[in-house]
Amino acid sequence: MSAETNQQGLSKESADNILNTTKFKAVKRKGDFPEQFHKALGLTSMSDVNGPFAAGCVGPQPHQRLIGGGISDKYFLVLSEHGGFAYFTRLSLYTRADEVRCIYQGIISRKRLEEIEKALGL
């Protein structure tokens, strides 16, 4: 059985291992992430938690909205929803090593989102 690897190079199994073994501080709004990292984390044009959001293909509101996330000494975790023809929720994991860099990005199910939200206390 081969592990599926995404564009950033980290397998889903490796990303899940990081999520399951890392103690994250819950992020409940964009302002909980340090502002100097907003651009690197893709938060600049993203609506905040419970903010305006266009779930469909059209509308003046942002087509991305923060659901929540987490911060640890080594990682940033961003949970977001994306509108359009194919609505989806995404998990993005970033390393905080020398620079902020996305190491995993994947679409997650509602069930997995709820598991992560529960673990983070969101």
Backbone as a printed PyTorch tensor [residue, N CA C, xyz], in Angstrom:
tensor([[[  0.8420,  -1.1770,   0.0000],
         [  0.0000,   0.0000,   0.0000],
         [  0.8860,   1.2390,   0.0000]],

        [[  0.7490,   2.0560,  -1.0040],
         [  1.5930,   3.2370,  -1.1000],
         [  0.8960,   4.4420,  -0.4840]],

        [[  1.6790,   5.2870,   0.1330],
         [  1.1320,   6.5080,   0.7430],
         [  0.9840,   7.5640,  -0.3380]],

        [[ -0.1910,   8.1740,  -0.3950],
         [ -0.4390,   9.2360,  -1.3620],
         [  0.2510,  10.5090,  -0.8920]],

        [[  1.0120,  11.1220,  -1.7920],
         [  1.7190,  12.3510,  -1.4710],
         [  1.1070,  13.4900,  -2.2690]],

        [[  0.9100,  14.6440,  -1.6070],
         [  0.3210,  15.7680,  -2.3250],
         [  1.4060,  16.6600,  -2.9050]],

        [[  1.0090,  17.7650,  -3.5430],
         [  1.9530,  18.6510,  -4.2270],
         [  3.0710,  19.1540,  -3.3180]],

        [[  2.7810,  19.3560,  -2.0570],
         [  3.7750,  19.8960,  -1.1490],
         [  4.7750,  18.8380,  -0.6890]],

        [[  4.5250,  17.5650,  -1.0020],
         [  5.4950,  16.5250,  -0.7170],
         [  5.2170,  15.6810,   0.5050]],

        [[  4.3200,  16.0900,   1.3870],
         [  4.0200,  15.3470,   2.6040],
         [  2.8140,  14.4460,   2.3460]],

        [[  2.8850,  13.2080,   2.7870],
         [  1.7510,  12.3070,   2.5950],
         [  0.6370,  12.6390,   3.5790]],

        [[ -0.5640,  12.2110,   3.2580],
         [ -1.7110,  12.3980,   4.1510],
         [ -1.4310,  11.7220,   5.4850]],

        [[ -0.8370,  10.5470,   5.4470],
         [ -0.5190,   9.8180,   6.6730],
         [  0.4670,  10.5950,   7.5380]],

        [[  1.4750,  11.2050,   6.9050],
         [  2.4480,  12.0100,   7.6560],
         [  1.7990,  13.2560,   8.2450]],

        [[  0.9100,  13.8910,   7.4660],
         [  0.1940,  15.0660,   7.9680],
         [ -0.6980,  14.6740,   9.1450]],

        [[ -1.4210,  13.5470,   9.0230],
         [ -2.2630,  13.0760,  10.1230],
         [ -1.4320,  12.7710,  11.3640]],

        [[ -0.2390,  12.2190,  11.1720],
         [  0.6420,  11.9350,  12.3040],
         [  1.0360,  13.2190,  13.0280]],

        [[  1.3470,  14.2660,  12.2580],
         [  1.6790,  15.5610,  12.8630],
         [  0.4790,  16.0920,  13.6450]],

        [[ -0.7090,  16.0120,  13.0390],
         [ -1.9190,  16.4990,  13.7150],
         [ -2.1940,  15.7280,  15.0050]],

        [[ -1.9520,  14.4320,  14.9800],
         [ -2.2630,  13.5870,  16.1290],
         [ -1.2240,  13.6520,  17.2460]],

        [[ -0.0120,  14.1220,  16.9360],
         [  1.0550,  14.1190,  17.9490],
         [  1.5200,  15.5040,  18.3640]],

        [[  0.9780,  16.5470,  17.7520],
         [  1.4020,  17.9180,  18.0460],
         [  0.3540,  18.6140,  18.9000]],

        [[  0.8010,  19.3230,  19.8920],
         [ -0.0980,  20.1160,  20.7360],
         [ -0.2570,  21.4900,  20.0880]],

        [[ -1.4630,  21.7540,  19.5780],
         [ -1.7640,  23.0260,  18.9360],
         [ -2.5720,  23.9110,  19.8720]],

        [[ -2.2910,  25.2020,  19.8240],
         [ -3.1400,  26.2040,  20.4820],
         [ -4.2190,  26.5630,  19.4730]],

        [[ -5.4750,  26.5340,  19.8950],
         [ -6.5910,  26.7920,  18.9850],
         [ -6.5750,  28.2210,  18.4500]],

        [[ -6.9150,  28.3440,  17.1750],
         [ -7.0740,  29.6320,  16.5030],
         [ -8.5450,  29.7670,  16.1520]],

        [[ -9.1920,  30.8070,  16.6830],
         [-10.6280,  30.9860,  16.4750],
         [-10.9650,  32.1940,  15.6130]],

        [[ -9.9190,  32.9130,  15.1530],
         [-10.1140,  34.0480,  14.2530],
         [ -8.7770,  34.3730,  13.6000]],

        [[ -8.8260,  35.1100,  12.4940],
         [ -7.5880,  35.4340,  11.7730],
         [ -6.5760,  36.1480,  12.6610]],

        [[ -7.0750,  37.0240,  13.5300],
         [ -6.1980,  37.7910,  14.4000],
         [ -5.4060,  36.9460,  15.3910]],

        [[ -5.7850,  35.6770,  15.5690],
         [ -5.0180,  34.7950,  16.4520],
         [ -3.7120,  34.3370,  15.8110]],

        [[ -3.6420,  34.3960,  14.4810],
         [ -2.3810,  34.1100,  13.7900],
         [ -1.5510,  35.3890,  13.7940]],

        [[ -0.2340,  35.3100,  14.0230],
         [  0.5950,  36.5150,  13.9670],
         [  0.4380,  37.2040,  12.6020]],

        [[  0.1830,  38.5030,  12.6310],
         [ -0.1210,  39.2470,  11.4120],
         [  0.9760,  39.1520,  10.3590]],

        [[  2.2200,  39.0580,  10.7770],
         [  3.3150,  39.0080,   9.8060],
         [  3.2920,  37.7270,   8.9680]],

        [[  2.4760,  36.7390,   9.3570],
         [  2.3930,  35.4890,   8.5980],
         [  1.1010,  35.3600,   7.7900]],

        [[  0.2130,  36.3340,   7.8480],
         [ -1.0730,  36.2420,   7.1550],
         [ -0.9120,  35.9730,   5.6620]],

        [[ -0.0280,  36.6780,   4.9970],
         [  0.1560,  36.4930,   3.5550],
         [  0.6650,  35.0870,   3.2570]],

        [[  1.6660,  34.6200,   3.9780],
         [  2.2290,  33.2910,   3.7500],
         [  1.2110,  32.1860,   4.0120]],

        [[  0.2650,  32.4350,   4.9290],
         [ -0.7510,  31.4480,   5.2710],
         [ -1.9960,  31.5580,   4.3860]],

        [[ -2.0010,  32.4870,   3.4420],
         [ -3.1250,  32.6520,   2.5350],
         [ -4.3450,  33.2990,   3.1640]],

        [[ -4.1330,  34.0580,   4.2320],
         [ -5.2550,  34.6420,   4.9700],
         [ -5.6620,  36.0280,   4.4900]],

        [[ -4.8390,  36.6690,   3.6830],
         [ -5.0650,  38.0620,   3.3050],
         [ -6.4430,  38.2970,   2.6880]],

        [[ -6.8250,  37.4910,   1.7090],
         [ -8.1190,  37.6940,   1.0450],
         [ -9.2060,  36.7620,   1.5850]],

        [[ -8.8910,  36.0170,   2.6170],
         [ -9.8370,  35.0700,   3.2050],
         [-10.7010,  35.7740,   4.2440]],

        [[-11.9990,  35.4940,   4.2170],
         [-12.9070,  36.0390,   5.2230],
         [-12.6130,  35.3950,   6.5790]],

        [[-12.8900,  36.1250,   7.6360],
         [-12.6470,  35.6140,   8.9830],
         [-13.7380,  34.6130,   9.3800]],

        [[-13.5290,  33.9160,  10.4640],
         [-14.5060,  32.9730,  10.9980],
         [-15.8620,  33.6700,  11.1230]],

        [[-16.8980,  33.0470,  10.6050],
         [-18.2710,  33.5720,  10.6100],
         [-18.4410,  34.8760,   9.8340]],

        [[-17.4430,  35.2600,   9.0320],
         [-17.5290,  36.4710,   8.2310],
         [-18.2960,  36.2440,   6.9480]],

        [[-18.4440,  37.2890,   6.1310],
         [-19.1610,  37.1530,   4.8600],
         [-18.4660,  36.1270,   3.9720]],

        [[-19.2790,  35.3820,   3.2090],
         [-18.7330,  34.2750,   2.4280],
         [-19.6790,  33.9340,   1.2930]],

        [[-19.1520,  33.8040,   0.0890],
         [-19.9450,  33.3980,  -1.0740],
         [-19.7210,  31.9090,  -1.3030]],

        [[-20.6580,  31.0940,  -0.8520],
         [-20.5330,  29.6440,  -1.0080],
         [-20.7430,  29.2100,  -2.4470]],

        [[-21.3910,  30.0410,  -3.2420],
         [-21.6290,  29.7240,  -4.6480],
         [-20.5460,  30.2920,  -5.5450]],

        [[-20.8240,  30.2820,  -6.8320],
         [-19.8380,  30.7240,  -7.8240],
         [-19.7680,  32.2360,  -7.9950]],

        [[-20.8290,  32.9290,  -7.5880],
         [-20.8680,  34.3730,  -7.8040],
         [-21.1340,  35.0930,  -6.4900]],

        [[-20.9090,  36.3700,  -6.5110],
         [-21.1680,  37.1910,  -5.3360],
         [-19.9640,  38.0370,  -5.0030]],

        [[-20.1880,  39.1710,  -4.3690],
         [-19.0940,  40.0810,  -4.0530],
         [-18.2810,  39.6450,  -2.8250]],

        [[-18.7940,  38.7180,  -2.0290],
         [-18.0960,  38.3000,  -0.8250],
         [-16.9110,  37.3820,  -1.1840]],

        [[-15.9740,  37.2280,  -0.2510],
         [-14.8490,  36.3200,  -0.4860],
         [-15.3380,  34.8870,  -0.7320]],

        [[-14.6010,  34.1460,  -1.5180],
         [-14.9400,  32.7500,  -1.8070],
         [-14.1540,  31.7900,  -0.9070]],

        [[-13.4450,  32.3440,   0.0550],
         [-12.7180,  31.5430,   1.0350],
         [-13.0140,  32.1090,   2.4140]],

        [[-13.1750,  31.2020,   3.3970],
         [-13.4250,  31.6660,   4.7630],
         [-12.6910,  30.7510,   5.7420]],

        [[-12.0790,  31.3870,   6.7340],
         [-11.3970,  30.6470,   7.7860],
         [-12.4250,  29.9330,   8.6640]],

        [[-12.2050,  28.6620,   8.9300],
         [-13.0280,  27.8950,   9.8580],
         [-12.3800,  27.9200,  11.2420]],

        [[-11.0740,  27.8380,  11.2570],
         [-10.3050,  27.8240,  12.5020],
         [ -8.9040,  27.3440,  12.1920]],

        [[ -8.1720,  26.9810,  13.2150],
         [ -6.8150,  26.5020,  12.9860],
         [ -6.0820,  26.2640,  14.2750]],

        [[ -4.7610,  26.1770,  14.1520],
         [ -3.9340,  25.9300,  15.3150],
         [ -2.5230,  26.4470,  15.1100]],

        [[ -1.8680,  26.6880,  16.2290],
         [ -0.4780,  27.1490,  16.2250],
         [  0.3010,  26.2800,  17.2090]],

        [[  1.4560,  25.7990,  16.7730],
         [  2.3740,  25.1030,  17.6790],
         [  3.7500,  25.7400,  17.5130]],

        [[  4.7300,  25.2270,  18.2330],
         [  6.0690,  25.7930,  18.1020],
         [  6.6830,  25.4930,  16.7330]],

        [[  6.1960,  24.4580,  16.0310],
         [  6.7640,  24.0870,  14.7340],
         [  5.8170,  24.2710,  13.5530]],

        [[  4.5040,  24.3800,  13.8230],
         [  3.5380,  24.3540,  12.7330],
         [  2.4200,  25.3870,  12.8840]],

        [[  1.8460,  25.7430,  11.7210],
         [  0.5830,  26.4640,  11.6400],
         [ -0.4050,  25.5230,  10.9580]],

        [[ -1.6310,  25.4690,  11.4410],
         [ -2.6920,  24.6830,  10.8460],
         [ -3.8160,  25.6340,  10.4690]],

        [[ -4.2460,  25.5980,   9.2040],
         [ -5.3280,  26.4600,   8.7310],
         [ -6.4440,  25.5680,   8.1930]],

        [[ -7.6450,  25.7330,   8.7420],
         [ -8.8380,  25.0450,   8.2540],
         [ -9.7050,  26.0900,   7.5640]],

        [[-10.0630,  25.8380,   6.3040],
         [-10.8090,  26.8360,   5.5480],
         [-11.8760,  26.1770,   4.6830]],

        [[-12.8660,  26.9960,   4.3200],
         [-13.8880,  26.5230,   3.3980],
         [-13.8080,  27.3640,   2.1350]],

        [[-14.1180,  26.7160,   1.0120],
         [-13.9640,  27.3480,  -0.2920],
         [-15.2470,  27.1910,  -1.0800]],

        [[-15.7830,  28.3150,  -1.5430],
         [-17.0190,  28.3160,  -2.3040],
         [-16.7620,  28.2060,  -3.7880]],

        [[-17.8320,  28.0580,  -4.5090],
         [-17.7450,  27.9370,  -5.9490],
         [-18.5420,  26.7480,  -6.4170]],

        [[-18.3110,  26.3390,  -7.6510],
         [-19.0370,  25.2130,  -8.2340],
         [-18.8910,  23.9650,  -7.3620]],

        [[-17.6960,  23.7590,  -6.8380],
         [-17.4320,  22.6010,  -5.9810],
         [-17.0080,  23.0910,  -4.5940]],

        [[-17.9870,  23.2860,  -3.7140],
         [-17.6950,  23.7090,  -2.3420],
         [-16.8710,  22.6230,  -1.6530]],

        [[-15.8510,  23.0320,  -0.8710],
         [-15.0550,  22.0530,  -0.1230],
         [-14.4040,  22.7020,   1.0900]],

        [[-13.9710,  21.8530,   2.0090],
         [-13.1920,  22.3130,   3.1610],
         [-11.7730,  21.7900,   2.9940]],

        [[-10.8010,  22.6320,   3.3950],
         [ -9.3890,  22.3170,   3.1850],
         [ -8.6120,  22.4130,   4.4860]],

        [[ -7.6890,  21.5060,   4.6320],
         [ -6.7200,  21.5330,   5.7130],
         [ -5.3760,  21.9140,   5.1010]],

        [[ -4.7330,  22.9350,   5.6340],
         [ -3.4050,  23.3470,   5.1710],
         [ -2.4720,  23.3430,   6.3740]],

        [[ -1.3330,  22.6850,   6.2170],
         [ -0.3470,  22.5780,   7.2860],
         [  0.9430,  23.2560,   6.8240]],

        [[  1.4340,  24.1630,   7.6530],
         [  2.6260,  24.9420,   7.3190],
         [  3.7100,  24.6990,   8.3600]],

        [[  4.9480,  24.6460,   7.9050],
         [  6.0720,  24.5530,   8.8290],
         [  6.5170,  25.9610,   9.2040]],

        [[  7.0400,  26.0790,  10.4250],
         [  7.5160,  27.3820,  10.9030],
         [  9.0350,  27.3760,  11.0410]],

        [[  9.7180,  26.5610,  10.2640],
         [ 11.1770,  26.4410,  10.3680],
         [ 11.8420,  27.7780,  10.0390]],

        [[ 12.6990,  27.8140,   9.0410],
         [ 13.3750,  29.0520,   8.6530],
         [ 12.4110,  30.0570,   8.0390]],

        [[ 11.4130,  29.5330,   7.3440],
         [ 10.3780,  30.3690,   6.7340],
         [  9.0560,  29.6160,   6.8260]],

        [[  7.9640,  30.3310,   6.6950],
         [  6.6520,  29.6930,   6.6960],
         [  6.4550,  29.0790,   5.3150]],

        [[  6.2240,  27.7660,   5.2970],
         [  6.0920,  27.0500,   4.0300],
         [  5.0140,  25.9870,   4.1580]],

        [[  4.1370,  25.9070,   3.1580],
         [  3.0810,  24.9030,   3.1640],
         [  3.6990,  23.5280,   2.9070]],

        [[  3.4460,  22.5890,   3.8200],
         [  3.9800,  21.2370,   3.6530],
         [  2.8880,  20.2170,   3.3450]],

        [[  1.6310,  20.6030,   3.5460],
         [  0.5260,  19.7090,   3.1910],
         [ -0.7360,  20.5320,   2.9810]],

        [[ -1.4910,  20.1520,   1.9520],
         [ -2.7900,  20.7640,   1.7040],
         [ -3.6900,  19.6730,   1.1500]],

        [[ -4.8510,  19.5250,   1.7570],
         [ -5.7640,  18.5060,   1.2730],
         [ -7.2070,  18.8210,   1.6190]],

        [[ -8.1140,  18.3330,   0.7880],
         [ -9.5460,  18.4710,   1.0290],
         [ -9.9250,  17.4540,   2.0970]],

        [[-10.7290,  17.8870,   3.0630],
         [-11.1270,  16.9940,   4.1450],
         [-12.6420,  16.8540,   4.2120]],

        [[-13.0710,  15.7150,   4.7160],
         [-14.5030,  15.4510,   4.8640],
         [-15.0550,  16.2150,   6.0610]],

        [[-16.3600,  16.3190,   6.1050],
         [-17.0410,  16.9690,   7.2390],
         [-16.7050,  16.2340,   8.5350]],

        [[-16.6730,  14.9040,   8.4800],
         [-16.3650,  14.1050,   9.6570],
         [-14.9530,  14.4050,  10.1650]],

        [[-13.9730,  14.4510,   9.2440],
         [-12.5880,  14.7280,   9.6490],
         [-12.4780,  16.1480,  10.2010]],

        [[-13.1780,  17.1010,   9.5880],
         [-13.1820,  18.4800,  10.0830],
         [-13.6920,  18.5130,  11.5200]],

        [[-14.7850,  17.8190,  11.7850],
         [-15.3480,  17.7900,  13.1380],
         [-14.3900,  17.1550,  14.1360]],

        [[-13.6630,  16.1180,  13.7210],
         [-12.6640,  15.4860,  14.6010],
         [-11.5520,  16.4710,  14.9560]],

        [[-11.0770,  17.1970,  13.9560],
         [ -9.9960,  18.1670,  14.1890],
         [-10.4900,  19.3220,  15.0450]],

        [[-11.6880,  19.8240,  14.7520],
         [-12.2530,  20.9080,  15.5620],
         [-12.3980,  20.4820,  17.0220]],

        [[-12.8340,  19.2740,  17.2570],
         [-12.9860,  18.7680,  18.6250],
         [-11.6310,  18.6750,  19.3280]],

        [[-10.6350,  18.1490,  18.6160],
         [ -9.2920,  18.0180,  19.1960],
         [ -8.6850,  19.3860,  19.5360]],

        [[ -8.9860,  20.3920,  18.7180],
         [ -8.4580,  21.7450,  18.9520],
         [ -9.2840,  22.5270,  19.9730]],

        [[-10.5030,  22.0800,  20.2130],
         [-11.3840,  22.8240,  21.1110],
         [-12.0480,  24.0090,  20.4280]],

        [[-12.3310,  23.8840,  19.1440],
         [-12.9790,  24.9700,  18.3820],
         [-14.4810,  24.8930,  18.5120]]])
